[in-house]
Amino acid sequence: MSWHRVEELLGKDVLAHLKTRTVGIIGLGSGGSFAAVSLAMSGVGRFILIDDDVLEPANVVRHAADLRYVGRPKVDAVAELVRYRNPEADIKTVIGRIENHLDLLSKMDVVVAGVDGEASKFAINQACIDHHARVVYAGVYERGEGGDVCVIQPGAGPCYACWSEHLREGISQSLPDDDTELDYGMIGPDGTLAAEPGLWLHVVRIAATQADLTLNLLLENTDGHRPVPANTVVLANTQLEIFEDRVSLPYTAEWVNIPRNPDCLVCGHLHRPPDDQPDVSLNDLINLGHVINESDTD
């Protein structure tokens, strides 16, 4: 197998660096499976794959794995696909939930959150705060009309709870030199987004961005790293009103910097004295009325 073209683009030293980096992918549905294979094809050498589900026939139209893998655990199917692309990859597979394997977070250079349930996302958020792990989250909007990807770096910006609550509230947020308000145009009266089916080709545009931003994090302190303008990018697959009174054309994207909430129920304690800590349960967080993104159960 030849890495000649990747080496030409990134450089020999950068490719060697990527071969030593470990990506943890939690959730291997439509987006997570695509991200895993894409990162393997980009030179990442070590993977920790975590999922508790098996591939079903209905998953195949929105998954990197095909009918050959139906009935097999998704972690095993994706691990095999990764090895087909990168035979030298070091892969650890875990059939289960991250909540039962938190010790693995310390071995991950970057975490890719490929789960669909908000309870799981909040559990990942809390665990990654505790282990000071960087996470890249992604969500696809109803019917694949668009999606967003955010990079969460504990201590250097919002946690996932800050981020999702900000979107749920519809708080005004602007791009540099722009005072237009953030408005997805699909938030219902209860503050949620309906999760409806979308084509895999629309899902993978979001997943490709998630994988690319993950790769960029792995390339920090190398010549291959590229600066990005904000911690969140919102992508339009169709004509979409991302900002209030401004329609984004199909295949365009908008960057937005979501701020940390100093009073966040999850990460606010990092900036408050020990005697001023709230008693918060996972149910409290789930009941905030946050935005629900497109399901990634495929």
C-alpha positions in Angstrom: 0.0 0.0 0.0 1.3 3.4 -0.9 0.8 6.7 1.0 2.7 8.6 -1.6 0.0 11.1 -2.5 -0.9 11.8 1.2 2.8 12.3 1.9 3.1 14.7 -1.0 0.3 16.8 0.4 1.1 16.7 4.2 4.8 15.9 4.2 6.7 12.9 5.4 7.1 14.1 9.0 3.4 15.1 9.3 2.2 11.7 8.0 4.6 10.0 10.5 3.0 12.1 13.2 -0.5 11.1 12.2 0.4 7.4 12.4 1.0 7.8 16.1 -2.2 9.7 16.9 -5.3 8.0 18.4 -8.8 8.9 17.5 -11.7 7.6 19.6 -15.0 7.3 17.7 -18.0 6.9 20.0 -21.0 5.8 17.9 -20.5 4.1 14.6 -23.7 4.9 12.8 -24.0 6.7 9.5 -21.7 9.6 10.4 -19.3 7.8 12.7 -18.6 5.0 10.3 -17.8 7.5 7.5 -15.5 9.5 9.8 -13.6 6.4 10.8 -12.9 5.3 7.3 -12.1 8.8 6.1 -9.6 9.4 8.9 -7.9 6.0 8.2 -7.5 7.0 4.6 -6.0 10.3 5.7 -3.2 8.6 7.6 -4.4 8.4 11.2 -2.8 5.2 12.6 -4.7 4.4 15.8 -8.4 4.0 16.6 -10.6 3.2 19.5 -14.0 2.3 18.2 -17.0 2.2 20.6 -20.6 1.1 19.9 -23.0 -1.3 21.4 -25.2 -2.0 18.3 -25.2 -4.4 15.4 -25.7 -3.5 11.7 -29.3 -4.1 10.5 -30.6 -4.3 6.9 -32.3 -0.9 7.3 -28.9 0.7 8.2 -27.1 -0.2 5.0 -28.4 2.7 2.9 -26.9 5.1 5.3 -23.7 3.4 6.5 -20.2 2.8 5.4 -20.7 -0.9 5.8 -22.7 -2.9 3.3 -24.9 -6.1 3.3 -21.9 -8.3 4.0 -21.8 -7.0 7.5 -25.5 -7.3 8.5 -25.9 -8.9 11.9 -22.3 -8.1 12.9 -21.4 -5.6 15.6 -20.8 -2.2 14.0 -17.4 -1.9 15.7 -16.2 -5.1 14.0 -17.6 -4.0 10.6 -16.0 -0.6 10.7 -12.7 -2.0 12.0 -12.6 -4.3 9.0 -13.3 -1.4 6.6 -10.5 0.6 8.3 -8.1 -2.3 7.8 -9.0 -2.6 4.2 -7.9 1.0 3.7 -5.1 1.1 6.2 -3.8 -2.4 7.0 -1.2 -1.1 9.5 -3.8 0.7 11.7 -3.9 -0.2 15.3 -7.6 -0.7 16.2 -9.2 -1.4 19.6 -12.9 -2.3 19.4 -15.3 -2.0 22.3 -18.8 -3.4 22.1 -20.5 -1.3 24.7 -21.2 2.2 25.9 -18.6 4.8 26.7 -20.1 5.3 30.1 -18.7 1.9 31.0 -15.2 2.5 29.5 -14.3 6.0 30.6 -10.7 4.9 31.3 -10.2 4.9 27.5 -10.7 8.6 27.1 -7.2 9.3 28.5 -5.8 7.3 25.5 -7.6 9.3 22.9 -6.0 12.4 21.3 -9.4 13.5 19.9 -12.9 12.1 20.5 -15.4 12.0 17.6 -18.9 12.0 19.0 -21.0 9.9 16.6 -23.9 9.2 18.9 -27.4 10.4 18.4 -29.0 10.5 21.8 -28.7 13.7 23.8 -28.3 11.8 27.1 -25.2 10.1 25.5 -23.8 13.4 24.3 -24.2 14.9 27.8 -22.5 11.9 29.3 -19.6 12.2 26.8 -19.4 15.9 27.6 -19.1 15.4 31.3 -16.6 12.6 30.9 -14.5 14.6 28.5 -14.5 17.6 30.9 -13.3 15.3 33.7 -10.5 13.8 31.4 -9.8 17.1 29.7 -10.4 15.5 26.3 -11.1 17.3 23.1 -14.4 16.4 21.2 -15.8 17.1 17.8 -19.6 16.8 17.7 -21.8 16.8 14.6 -25.6 17.0 14.0 -27.7 16.7 10.8 -30.9 18.7 10.5 -34.3 17.5 9.4 -34.4 15.7 6.1 -30.7 16.4 5.6 -31.2 20.1 4.9 -28.0 21.0 6.6 -26.1 20.4 9.8 -23.4 21.7 12.2 -20.1 20.6 13.5 -18.5 22.0 16.7 -15.1 21.6 18.3 -15.2 21.5 22.1 -11.9 22.0 24.0 -12.4 21.9 27.7 -11.2 25.1 29.4 -10.8 26.9 26.1 -14.4 27.6 25.3 -17.9 26.2 25.8 -18.7 22.6 26.8 -21.4 20.8 24.9 -24.0 21.8 27.4 -23.1 25.5 26.9 -23.1 25.0 23.2 -26.5 23.3 22.9 -28.2 25.6 25.3 -27.1 28.6 23.4 -28.6 27.2 20.2 -31.8 26.2 22.0 -32.2 29.7 23.4 -31.7 31.2 20.0 -29.4 33.8 21.6 -28.1 36.4 19.1 -24.7 35.4 17.8 -22.8 37.0 15.0 -19.9 36.3 12.8 -17.0 38.8 12.8 -18.2 42.2 11.5 -21.7 40.9 11.2 -24.7 41.7 13.5 -27.2 39.2 12.1 -28.9 36.8 14.5 -28.5 33.1 14.5 -31.8 31.5 13.4 -32.0 27.9 12.1 -35.6 28.5 10.9 -36.6 25.0 12.0 -36.9 25.3 15.8 -40.4 24.5 17.0 -42.3 26.0 20.0 -40.8 23.5 22.4 -37.3 24.5 21.3 -36.5 21.3 19.4 -35.6 20.3 15.8 -37.6 17.5 14.3 -35.5 14.5 13.4 -36.5 13.3 10.0 -34.8 11.0 7.4 -32.1 12.4 5.2 -30.0 10.8 2.4 -26.6 9.5 3.3 -24.9 11.8 0.8 -26.3 14.7 2.8 -25.2 13.1 6.1 -21.7 12.5 4.9 -21.1 16.1 4.0 -21.5 16.9 7.6 -19.5 13.8 8.6 -16.7 14.7 6.2 -16.5 18.1 7.9 -16.4 16.4 11.3 -13.6 14.2 10.2 -11.7 17.1 8.6 -11.9 19.2 11.8 -10.8 16.1 13.8 -7.8 15.7 11.5 -7.0 19.4 11.9 -6.9 19.0 15.7 -4.5 16.1 15.3 -2.3 18.2 13.2 -1.8 21.0 15.8 1.8 22.0 16.1 2.7 20.6 12.6 3.0 22.3 9.2 -0.3 20.6 8.2 -2.5 22.5 10.7 -4.9 25.1 9.4 -6.4 27.9 11.6 -10.2 28.0 11.6 -12.3 31.1 12.3 -14.6 29.8 15.0 -15.6 26.7 17.0 -18.7 25.9 15.0 -19.5 25.6 11.3 -23.1 25.4 10.0 -23.5 23.8 6.6 -26.4 24.2 4.2 -27.2 21.3 1.9 -30.3 23.1 0.6 -31.4 26.8 0.7 -31.4 27.4 4.5 -32.0 30.3 6.8 -29.0 29.9 9.1 -29.0 33.6 10.2 -32.2 35.5 10.7 -33.4 37.3 7.5 -30.5 35.9 5.5 -30.8 32.8 3.4 -27.7 30.7 2.8 -27.5 29.1 -0.6 -27.1 25.3 -1.1 -23.6 24.0 -0.4 -22.5 27.0 1.5 -21.5 27.3 5.1 -21.4 29.9 7.9 -18.9 30.0 10.8 -20.1 31.1 14.3 -18.3 31.3 17.6 -20.5 29.9 20.4 -19.3 31.4 23.7 -18.9 29.6 27.0 -21.7 30.2 29.5 -20.1 31.1 32.9 -23.2 29.9 34.6 -23.3 26.6 32.8 -24.7 23.7 34.9 -21.9 21.4 33.7 -18.6 23.4 33.2 -19.4 26.5 35.3 -17.9 24.9 38.4 -14.5 25.2 36.7 -14.8 28.9 37.2 -16.6 29.0 40.5 -15.3 28.6 44.1 -15.8 25.0 45.6 -18.5 26.2 48.0 -20.7 27.5 45.1 -21.4 24.4 43.2 -24.9 23.4 41.9 -26.3 19.9 42.4 -27.2 18.8 38.9 -28.4 15.5 37.5 -28.2 14.2 33.9 -32.0 14.5 33.7 -31.7 18.2 34.5 -29.5 18.7 31.5 -31.7 16.6 29.2 -34.7 18.6 30.2 -33.2 22.0 29.2 -35.2 21.9 26.0 -32.1 21.7 23.8 -32.1 21.3 20.1 -32.5 17.7 18.8 -30.5 16.9 15.7 -31.1 14.3 13.0 -30.8 10.7 14.4 -27.6 8.8 13.7 -28.9 5.3 14.5 -28.0 4.1 11.0 
